[in-house]
Amino acid sequence: MPDDNRRCPSLSENQHPSHSQSAFRRYRTAIVIGILIVVFLVANSISWPYVLYGPGSAEPVHPRVETGKKLDEKGSLLFTTVSTYSKPNVFSLIYAWLNPRMDIETEEKATGGAVNYTAYRNLLAYMRDSSESNALLAAYNVMKKEIDVKEEGVIVYTLLKESKAAEHGLQEGDIITSVDGKSTLNVTSMIDALSSKKAGDNATLKGTRGGKPFEATVPLIAMPGEQDRAGVGFKQQTVLKVTPPDPVKFDFNDTGGPSAGLMMTLEIVAQLTGEDLSRGYRIAGTGTIAHDGTVGQIGGIQYKLMAADKQKADYFLVPFDSSIGLADLDDPKLTPAQRAAMLNAIQNGHSNWTLAQQTVADLAYR
């Protein structure tokens, strides 16, 4: 007969092995998830020395330029920008690499070899401010109205490769106002202040950097092509403060660079003359502006056209540059991006004008 008293396995004993396996699986899953989280956080926190470029914005200039005059525009003048993102993490890099509308450049190439990215940003901020001054000068010149101009220093545009100033604290974007205690509010006065010195001598420079005071004592070099003249070794330009008789105000502090100059000028003229230059159209555009009204070259035309297309612009104003040559690359007012764009145009025949045409064709058949 069966032994009714034999011991039956308990429920807990039957479940114990599977319970242990389940606990182990949960433990292993938690470890894997933890490792993935750590890897994600580390990858997300590490920045890389690159700059990402893509389509920016195309927005009306009107709200950003105030003149004290009201203008009833039937259309609008749009200034365009390039979206830039510096020091991206690996996820942003992968996204840009996969996105056909974005490009990736090394930080060194993007900044033109500036001392650091902060110096480059300071230079772009100055270029924006300078474009506002030039827009005022060009606008008042075409309207044949007087305007007050004051010299305020010398901007460090690009340090020459022969210069030793960067090693002693000078940066692109610095505005020099004195040399060895002598006021240097323009390029001529700075050259005069250094005229008695020779290569190897030191000079103490004072001025502003990003709006804050700075001082640097730098060694002088024999200027390339001018062996009888000693200098710091940088491409320079006089900083101008322009004060118009009308209460003109700009609001472009969230942008950098000089390429909105053309559209600023058109908006100033439109508001102060009361003439609606848009003629009822949405007119986007880009281009630097000189004090005499000359329109100059820009970078990133393809991104700006994409932005204008997104905003349904009717027309786009682009600088025509078929006649540029190698000599134009020495213009100290060029940004690294502009210089790179012009060099590309010379070497490959892809000027702003032809690149704009290609981009428009691509947008039409996308």
SULKAMO-V811887 format. One record per residue. RES is the residue in one small letter. SS is DSSP state (@ for helix, = for strand, . for the rest). PHI is phi in whole degrees, 0 to 359 (999 if undefined). D_FIRST is the distance of its C-alpha to the first C-alpha in Angstrom with 2 decimals. Layout:
((RES	SS	PHI	D_FIRST) (RES	SS	PHI	D_FIRST))
//
This chain:
((m	.	999	0.00) (p	.	296	3.70) (d	.	279	6.27) (d	.	291	8.50) (n	.	263	11.24) (r	.	293	11.78) (r	.	278	15.39) (c	.	266	16.61) (p	.	298	20.07) (s	.	284	22.78) (l	@	297	25.24) (s	@	293	28.02) (e	@	292	26.51) (n	@	293	26.09) (q	@	271	29.70) (h	@	302	31.34) (p	@	298	32.32) (s	@	294	33.78) (h	@	297	35.51) (s	@	295	37.17) (q	@	295	38.31) (s	@	297	39.75) (a	@	296	41.61) (f	@	296	42.98) (r	@	297	44.20) (r	@	296	45.92) (y	@	295	47.48) (r	@	296	48.69) (t	@	298	50.12) (a	@	297	51.93) (i	@	296	53.45) (v	@	299	54.64) (i	@	298	56.12) (g	@	299	57.80) (i	@	296	59.31) (l	@	297	60.56) (i	@	296	62.14) (v	@	297	63.87) (v	@	300	65.12) (f	@	298	66.40) (l	@	296	68.18) (v	@	295	69.76) (a	@	298	70.87) (n	@	289	72.21) (s	@	269	74.19) (i	.	276	75.84) (s	.	262	79.19) (w	.	242	80.87) (p	.	282	84.64) (y	=	227	85.10) (v	=	232	86.71) (l	=	262	85.32) (y	=	240	87.78) (g	=	198	87.23) (p	=	301	88.89) (g	=	259	90.20) (s	=	239	91.88) (a	=	225	94.82) (e	=	227	96.12) (p	=	300	99.43) (v	.	283	102.00) (h	@	312	103.61) (p	@	291	101.32) (r	@	261	101.70) (v	=	234	105.51) (e	=	247	107.53) (t	.	236	111.31) (g	.	85	112.24) (k	.	245	113.03) (k	.	261	110.96) (l	.	228	110.47) (d	.	271	109.05) (e	.	275	107.28) (k	.	279	106.30) (g	.	241	104.12) (s	=	198	103.02) (l	=	261	103.54) (l	=	248	100.25) (f	=	264	99.85) (t	=	242	96.99) (t	=	227	94.82) (v	=	251	92.38) (s	=	278	89.00) (t	=	235	88.47) (y	=	222	85.48) (s	=	264	85.88) (k	.	51	83.30) (p	.	287	80.34) (n	.	272	76.72) (v	@	294	74.74) (f	@	291	73.39) (s	@	293	76.94) (l	@	297	78.07) (i	@	297	75.38) (y	@	299	76.28) (a	@	294	79.98) (w	@	295	79.31) (l	@	275	77.43) (n	.	271	80.01) (p	.	293	82.93) (r	.	262	85.20) (m	.	235	84.86) (d	=	228	86.18) (i	=	237	85.40) (e	=	233	88.13) (t	=	293	88.09) (e	@	299	89.40) (e	@	297	92.28) (k	@	290	93.42) (a	@	296	92.95) (t	.	265	95.07) (g	.	68	97.65) (g	.	80	96.86) (a	.	300	97.51) (v	.	307	96.93) (n	.	201	93.80) (y	@	291	92.38) (t	@	296	93.85) (a	@	299	97.30) (y	@	297	96.76) (r	@	296	95.75) (n	@	298	98.88) (l	@	295	100.96) (l	@	297	99.44) (a	@	296	100.15) (y	@	297	103.77) (m	@	299	104.02) (r	@	297	102.86) (d	@	298	105.45) (s	@	295	108.10) (s	@	293	107.33) (e	@	294	107.92) (s	@	296	111.28) (n	@	294	112.23) (a	@	297	111.21) (l	@	296	113.59) (l	@	298	116.39) (a	@	294	115.94) (a	@	295	115.74) (y	@	289	118.80) (n	@	293	120.68) (v	@	290	120.17) (m	.	272	121.18) (k	.	58	124.19) (k	.	241	123.40) (e	.	286	123.84) (i	.	209	120.87) (d	=	271	120.72) (v	=	233	119.28) (k	=	229	118.64) (e	=	275	117.53) (e	=	232	114.70) (g	=	147	113.72) (v	=	235	112.52) (i	=	273	109.01) (v	=	273	107.16) (y	=	277	106.01) (t	=	220	104.91) (l	=	282	105.14) (l	.	290	106.69) (k	.	296	104.75) (e	.	281	107.64) (s	.	291	107.42) (k	.	252	106.06) (a	.	293	105.92) (a	@	298	102.18) (e	@	292	101.49) (h	@	245	103.55) (g	.	107	102.04) (l	.	275	103.76) (q	.	226	101.62) (e	.	300	102.12) (g	.	92	102.84) (d	.	291	104.78) (i	=	247	108.08) (i	=	269	110.81) (t	=	243	113.54) (s	=	204	115.33) (v	=	232	115.98) (d	.	52	117.11) (g	.	85	118.08) (k	=	266	120.11) (s	=	297	119.20) (t	.	228	117.88) (l	.	267	117.38) (n	.	210	117.98) (v	@	298	117.72) (t	@	299	121.42) (s	@	293	121.41) (m	@	289	118.40) (i	@	299	120.14) (d	@	297	123.23) (a	@	294	121.23) (l	@	258	120.02) (s	.	297	123.32) (s	.	271	124.48) (k	.	262	121.27) (k	.	232	120.24) (a	.	302	117.00) (g	.	103	115.02) (d	.	289	116.33) (n	=	257	113.96) (a	=	222	114.19) (t	=	263	112.51) (l	=	254	111.25) (k	=	232	110.42) (g	=	173	109.14) (t	=	233	106.05) (r	=	226	102.56) (g	.	61	100.48) (g	.	88	102.88) (k	=	246	102.66) (p	=	296	105.29) (f	=	217	104.88) (e	=	215	106.95) (a	=	212	106.81) (t	=	256	109.14) (v	=	236	109.11) (p	=	280	110.98) (l	.	269	113.37) (i	=	235	113.52) (a	=	285	116.26) (m	.	294	115.68) (p	.	305	114.89) (g	.	80	118.01) (e	.	223	120.06) (q	.	297	120.30) (d	.	270	123.14) (r	.	235	121.01) (a	=	264	118.19) (g	=	204	115.41) (v	.	287	111.86) (g	.	99	110.62) (f	=	207	109.21) (k	=	280	110.06) (q	=	227	111.48) (q	=	203	112.76) (t	=	287	114.59) (v	=	276	112.48) (l	=	246	114.19) (k	=	251	113.86) (v	=	251	115.11) (t	=	241	116.15) (p	.	278	117.08) (p	.	287	119.42) (d	.	261	116.70) (p	.	282	113.50) (v	.	278	111.25) (k	=	229	107.71) (f	=	245	104.85) (d	.	224	101.10) (f	.	236	99.58) (n	.	295	98.02) (d	.	269	94.58) (t	.	239	96.03) (g	.	215	97.58) (g	.	92	100.12) (p	.	257	103.36) (s	.	283	102.36) (a	.	270	102.71) (g	@	304	106.44) (l	@	300	107.64) (m	@	290	105.75) (m	@	301	106.81) (t	@	300	110.43) (l	@	299	110.24) (e	@	292	108.69) (i	@	299	111.37) (v	@	299	114.15) (a	@	299	112.59) (q	@	291	112.24) (l	@	282	115.66) (t	@	263	117.57) (g	.	77	115.64) (e	.	261	115.08) (d	.	283	111.66) (l	.	288	111.19) (s	.	287	107.88) (r	.	53	109.71) (g	.	88	106.55) (y	.	258	104.33) (r	=	266	101.42) (i	=	250	102.94) (a	=	266	100.77) (g	=	185	102.24) (t	.	203	102.35) (g	.	151	105.01) (t	=	286	106.68) (i	=	226	110.11) (a	.	265	113.11) (h	.	299	115.80) (d	.	267	118.09) (g	.	94	115.52) (t	.	291	114.39) (v	=	269	110.79) (g	=	247	108.72) (q	.	283	105.55) (i	.	221	101.97) (g	.	244	98.48) (g	.	72	95.36) (i	@	302	97.16) (q	@	295	94.10) (y	@	291	91.93) (k	@	291	94.70) (l	@	294	95.10) (m	@	299	91.38) (a	@	294	91.68) (a	@	294	94.76) (d	@	297	93.04) (k	@	297	90.14) (q	.	267	92.69) (k	.	61	94.44) (a	.	292	97.75) (d	.	277	100.57) (y	=	223	102.44) (f	=	223	101.90) (l	=	267	104.74) (v	.	229	104.24) (p	.	297	106.72) (f	.	270	108.37) (d	.	224	108.45) (s	.	289	109.70) (s	.	257	112.47) (i	.	290	110.53) (g	.	222	111.15) (l	@	300	110.17) (a	@	297	112.87) (d	@	293	111.14) (l	@	291	108.12) (d	@	276	110.30) (d	.	298	110.69) (p	.	294	109.48) (k	.	276	108.42) (l	.	284	105.59) (t	.	281	102.03) (p	@	305	99.72) (a	@	294	98.05) (q	@	294	101.45) (r	@	298	102.60) (a	@	295	99.43) (a	@	295	99.89) (m	@	291	103.51) (l	@	297	102.75) (n	@	297	100.11) (a	@	295	102.71) (i	@	291	105.23) (q	@	285	102.86) (n	@	242	100.90) (g	.	74	103.13) (h	.	262	100.56) (s	.	285	102.87) (n	@	304	101.90) (w	@	294	103.70) (t	@	290	101.92) (l	@	295	98.54) (a	@	296	99.08) (q	@	297	99.83) (q	@	296	96.72) (t	@	295	94.54) (v	@	299	96.00) (a	@	296	95.30) (d	@	296	91.70) (l	@	294	91.23) (a	@	289	92.73) (y	.	245	90.28) (r	.	289	87.12))
//
